[in-house]
Amino acid sequence: MAERNSLLSGNICRSALVALFTLSSVLFIISWFFVLRSTGRPRLVYNGRIPNSKVLARTNNADENQDPDRYESEGSGSSRESGYSIDCDNAVSHCDGRVLKVFMYDLPPEFHFGLLGWEQEGSSVWPDIRTKIPGYPGGLNLQHSIEYWLALDLLSSEISGNAHGGAARRVFNSSEADVIFVPFFSSLSYNRFSKVKSTDKRGKDKLLQDKLVKFLESQEEWKKSGGVDHVIMAHHPNSMSEARNQLWPAMFILSDFGRYPPTIANVMKDVIAPYKHVIKTFSNDTSSFDSRPTLLFFQGAIYRKDGGIVRQELFYLLKDEKDVHFTFGSVQRDGVSKASEGMHSSKFCLNIAGDTPSSNRLFDAIASHCVPVIISDEIELPYEDVLDYSEFCVFVRTFDAVKKDYLINLVRGIGRDEWTCMWERLKEVEKHFKFRYPSKDDDAVQMIWKAVARKVPAIKFKVHHSRRFCRTTDPARETEKQFLVPQKFW
């Protein structure tokens, strides 16, 4: 009897332990479920409830006594504000209606117009553009001449003031500026002075880069922001080849990122600007699909290195097609004139990667209203945040383009109606790629300034963020732990 009671008690204890263990396990699993859920991926957020960057930019600047409407569209009906969102009817003309305030360093003439042979008169380091504008060299030098046009535009805004009507205006107090402009004609410097003479250890171009770095690093404006709010032009792929490694925090204006590591230049920080086209503009274009006899046009260097090897592959694939013009060409021996005639009479123009992802050929095609066929996987395009290039360009991956008959069949498959839509759109957008002085609304000069202006909120964020601990004066505090631990944790 006693043994049976003890056996029964043992069974009850085991059952109780099993039940307790099961309950504990369930509670443990449930508790970890809630812990993991709280540390998992964030849920999707409806975009309409996220504050618009332009409104945030206005809020960030409110304590700086700046114009609260600086980043808003001008004119009635240009934008509709509801809560935190801004809806733009025309992203190019209206939402970019702000005026960018630019402080420009008074660098010595050797960095800018002095490179053009202009000689300083009096105390001013700038030419009097009311009387004479220094000329810029022609030929291929023109394709990287954005530095010249932007500097002229700022000087013009200084003279005409509010009547200038441009997207940017020069200010003379750096504390009032959105960005700091560095007027070094780096592309011209490279084109003219990159070659080292036998008697020199370093060429003039690199000496100017050294001087520029020393100048900028000594300026209070650079020290204040670390260079984040500075704008430096380096449109030629080989320009600023040494200084870029010291001045990388600044915003670069480039033609592409082909020769830059992402730590030095990237699409989030920098601005891609168009080349200045060198062929003749197709004015009063009344051509049609049927009046352009050539289906596909390419004239340029065929044998290139790096990503440009694809040009050679395409040459052998297309050279025997009856309505395709694919030949070697250069600016010599009336090459520009022949290219103009060829593009004006072609339906499609090839833009193939060369030594770098981009080339002037794309912008020559736009000026010719010849639908660009872009074969360059790494290309970045100007103002792509406001322009949809697929409306007037055809993009083909390199992997596909070199397949037999793929490219020619793709182009032949685009009919009259589709081509005409792209041709009409080319005529609408071509103004965005024209450089001129004085500049006009939404031309290349104004579009570049507007692209810079769209970077300003991010610049402001970086500068403000860097000032969080500016009151930390005790060096010993810098070595403290960067996280808090409860007093009785250990």
N, C-alpha and C positions, 0 to 999 in steps of 0.2 A: 504493500500500500504506500509506504514512504517512498519507494523507488518510483512508483507511478506518478506521485505528486511532484517529485523533483524533476522528472522527465517533462511533465506538463508545464512546469515553471520555466524550464529551459527553452521549450518551444515558444512560449509567450515572449520571453526576453529576446529570442532571435527574431521573431516577427516584429517586435517593437523596434529593434535595431535596424531591420531592413526598411521598415516604414520611415524611420527617422532619416536614414541615409537617402532614401528616394526623395523625400521632401526637401532635404538639404540640396540634393543635386538639382532638383527642379528650380528651387529658388536661386541657386548659383547661376544656372543657365539663363534664367530670366533677367537677373541683374546684369550679366555680361551682354545680353541682347540690347539692353537700354544703353549701356556704356558704349558699345560699338556703334549703335545708331547715332549717338550724340557726336561721335568723332568721324562719322562717315562723310561722304561727299555732300556738298551743299545742294539743296534743292534748287530746281530751276526757278529763276526769278523773271517775272513778266517785265519786258523791256520798258513798257510804258511807265513803270514806277521808278526807273533809274533816272536820277537827275541828269539833264543834258549837260555836256561838257562846257558849252558856252555860258550857261547859267552859272555853273560852278566857277568858271573863270571870272565872271562878273562878281560873284560873292567873294572870291579870294582877293580881288583887287579893291574891295570896298574900303579897306582900312588904309589905302595908299593915296586917298584923295584924287583918284583918277576918275575919268568920265565913266559913269556906270553903264552907258550905252555903247561903249567903245566896240564891243564884240557883237553888237546887235546889227541887224540889217537896217539900212537907211531907206526912208521913203515909206509911204503908206502902202499896206498890202504886201510888203516884201516878205513878211514872216507872220506866222500865227502862233502866239504863245499861249499855251494852256498848261497850267501847273508847271511841271519841269521840262516839258517837251517843246521843241521848236520844229515846225514843219516848213520846209523850204520848197517853194514852187520852182525855183531856179537856183540850183546849188552854186552855179558859177557867178551869176550876176548879182544875186540878192544876198545870200548868206555871207558872201565875202565882201560886202559893202563897207566893211570897217576900214579905217585908215590906220595903217601900221606906223607907229612912231619909231624912228630909226635914228640912233646916235652914230655918226660916222667919225672915226678917228681921222685927225689931220696928219696922216702919214706924209713923209717927205715925197716929192715927185718921183724919186727913183723907184718907188713901189708901184706907181700907177701911170699917170700921163707922161712922166719923164721917159718911160719905156717906149713911148711913141715919138720921141724926139722933141716933145714940148719943153720949153725952157721957162723956168719960173721968172716972173716979173713982179718985183715988189715983195711984200711980206706974205702974200697969199700963196699957199701951196697948190691952189686949184686954178685951172684956166678960167678966164671970163667967158663963159659959153654964150653970153649975150652978143659978143663981138666975133668970136671965132671958135669953132669946135675942132679940136685935134682929130685928124683922120686916123682910121684904123687900117692896118694892112689887109689886102685882099687875099684871094685864093683860099686855101684850106685854113689859114689863120682865122678866117671869119667864123668857122663852125664852132669854135670855143670862145667866142667874144662876149659872153654874157656879162663878164665883169665890167666891160666898157659901157654896156647899155644900162646896167643897174646903177653904176656910179653917175652917169649922165642924168638919170632920172632923179636921183637924190639931189644933185646940184640944181636941177630944174625946179624941184619942189621948194628949194631954199629961195629961189628968185620969185617964183609966182605965188608962193604961199598957198592960201586956201583956193585960189583960182586954178591951181595945178590939177585938181580933180583926180589924182592918181590914187593907187592903193597904198602908197607909202609916202611919208613926209619926214624930212630931216628935222631933228630937234637938236638943240645945242647943250642941253642939260641931260647927262646920262641917266639921272635918277627918274626922268620922265619917259625914258625910252622903253619900248617893248624888247628890242634887240639892239645889239652893238654890231655895227657893220665894219668889217676889216677890208679896206679898199686896196688889196694887193692883187694886181693883174697877174695871177700866178700862171695861167695858161700862156699868156703872151711872153712872160719871163722864161717859161720852159722852151717855147718855140724858138725864141731868139738867142737865149744865153745858156742853154743846158750843156752845150758842147764845151769841153775844157780845152783851152789853148795850151800849147806845148810849154809855155812859160809860166802857167798857173797850176797850182796844186788843186784848186777847187774852182769850178765855174761860177760865173756871176749869179746864176740862178740859185745855186745852193748857198752862196754868201748872203743873198737877199733873204732866203728862208731862215738862216741863222739870225740875222738882224731882226726879222719879224718876231721870232720866238722870244728873243731877249726883250724886245719892246713890249710885247703883250704881257709877258710874265711880270713886268715891272709896273703895269697899269693897275690902278685901284679898281677899275671896273672888272678886270680879269680876276683879281684877288677876291673881290666881293662875291662873285658867283662861281668861281672856279672855271670860268670860260663857257659855262653852259648856255648863256644867253648871247654868245658871240656868233656871228655869221661869217664864214670864210669860204671864198670861192676857189674851187679846185676842179674845174670842169674837164680839163684835159686829163685823161687817165694817168699820165705820168707827172702831172704837176704836184707840187707840195710833197714830193716823194720822201723827204726826210722830216719836214716840219709836222707832217700829219701825225707822226708818232708822239709828238709832244703836245700837239694842240687838239687831240682827239675829242676832248669833252665838248668842243664847239660844234655848232651845226654847220656841216659842209654842204655846199651846193655842187652837185656832181652830175656827170653824164650817166654813170652806172656804178655798180659796186664790184666790178670785175677784178680790180687790182687792190681791193681793200679787204682785210679780215673783218668779220662782223663786230669785233671788239673796237675797231677804229671807226667804221662807218656802217650804218644799217638804216633800213627804211623807217624805223620808229623815230630816229633822231634827226636824220638828214633829209635833204630835198633833192629830188631828181629834176633837172631842168633840160629842156630840149636843146638840140644843136640848132645853130642858125643855118638854114638851108642855103646851099650855094648855087643851085640851078635857078633858072628863070621861073618866076611865078606864072602860073597859067591864068592870066587875066581874061575876063570875058569868055569863060569856057562854055561853049555851046555844044561840045562834043556829045556823043552818045555811045551806047554799047556797040552799035554796028559801025560807027565811024572810027573806032580805035582798032586797027587791024591786028596789032600784036596782042596775043593772049597774055604772055608772061614775059617780064623784062628784068634782066640783071646785067649791069655793066660795072666792073670793078675788079679788085684783086681776087683772083681765084685760089691761089695757093697761100693759105694762111696757117699759122700755128694755133695751138691750144684748141678752143672750141670751134675755130674757123675751118677745121679740116673738113667739115660737112660741105663747104662750098665746092671742094674738089669732087666729092661724091655726087653732088647734085649736077655738077657740070657734065659728068659722063652719063648721067641718067637723062638729061634734058637736051643735050646739044644737038640731037638729030630730030627733035620735034619741029615740025614745019612752021608753027606760029609762035615759037619761043625764041626770044633773043637772049642768049647767055654768052657773053664775051668778056674778055679782059678789057679794062679801061682805066684811065687815070685823068688827072686834071690837065695834063700836058697835051699838046697837039689838038687843041680845040675840043678836049674831052668833055668839058662842062656843057658846051653847046650841043654836042652830040647826045649827051645824056638827057638834056632837056627835051630835045626832039623825040628821043626814044620813049621817055616817060609820058610825054603828052599824047603819044599815039598808042599807048598800051592800056589794057584793061586792068592788069594786075602787075605789081612791082614787088620783086623779091627783096626782103630784108633778112639777110642771113648773118648769123653770128660770125664775127671775125676774130681778131686778137682779143677783143673785149665783147661783152654781150650786146652792146649797142653800136650804132653807127649813124652817120649823118644821112644815110640813104633812106631811112624811114621818113625823115622830115622833108627830104627832096620829093618823096612819093606823095606826101600829104599836099605839098605845094603844087604838085602836078595833077592832083585829083585822080591819081592812079592808086587803086585799092591795094594797100600794103598786105603782103603775105609774109608774116613774121615767123621765122624759124630760128628761135633763140630761147632756149629753155630758161636761162638765168636773167633775162632782160627785165629791167624795171622801167616803168614808163612815167613821164611827167603828168602830174595832176590826176593820177588814176583814181584818187578818192572822189573826184567830181566828174570825171569823164569815163564813159564806158567804151573802151576801145573796140569791143566786139561789134559795135554798131557800124564801124567803118574799116575794120581790119579783119584779116583771116589769120588765125593762129594755128600752127602745125607743130607738133612735137618732133624733135629731131629724130627720135626712134622711128616715127612713122614716115617722115619725109624721105628717108633714104631707102624705103621699100620700093621695089620696082613698080612703076605705074601709079603708086599711091597719090603722089602730089599732083601729077598731071590730070588724073581722073577727078580728084577733088576740085581742082580749079575749073575744069571743063563742066563739072556738074552745077556750077553756080550760073544760073540763067540771067536773062536780061532784067527781069523785074528786081531780083535780089541785088544784082550788081548796081542797078540804078539807085536803089535805096541807099546803098553804101556810098555811092558817088555823090549823091545829094548831101549826105551827112558830112562827107569830107569838105565840101564847100562851106558848110556851116561852121565847122570847127577849125578850119585852117587859120583863122585870125588868132587863135590861141598860141600859134607857133611862129608868129611874125615878130621880129625884133625891129624896132624903129625909134627914132627920136624926132620930135617928142612922141612919147608913147601914147597909145590910145586905149580906151576902155577894153579890158579883157584881151589885150594882145599878150605876147610872151612875157614882156617886162612886168605887166600888171599881174599876170597869172602866177609868176614866180613869187612876187611879193605876197600874194594871197596864200600861196602854199606855205610860205614862211609864217604868215600870220596864223595859219591853222596849227602850227606847232607851239605857239605862244602859251596856251594853257598848260601844256606838258612842261614847258620850260619853267613857268611860274611854280608849278607843283614841285619840281626838283629843287628850285632855289628855296622855296618856303620850307620844304622838308629838311633841307640841309641846315636850316637855322634853328631847329628844335632845341639843340643843346648849346646854343651860342653863349649862354650865360654861365656855362661851366668854366670856371677859372682855375680850380684846383687841379693840377696835373695828376695828383694822387688818385682822384676820382676816376680817371680814365682806366685804371687797372682794376677797379672793383668788378665784382661779378655782374653780369648783365641780366641776371634773373633773380627773382625774390624767392626766398625759402622761408617757410614758417619757422618761428623761433624754436619750437620743440619738435621739429621734424626729425632731427637726427637722434 
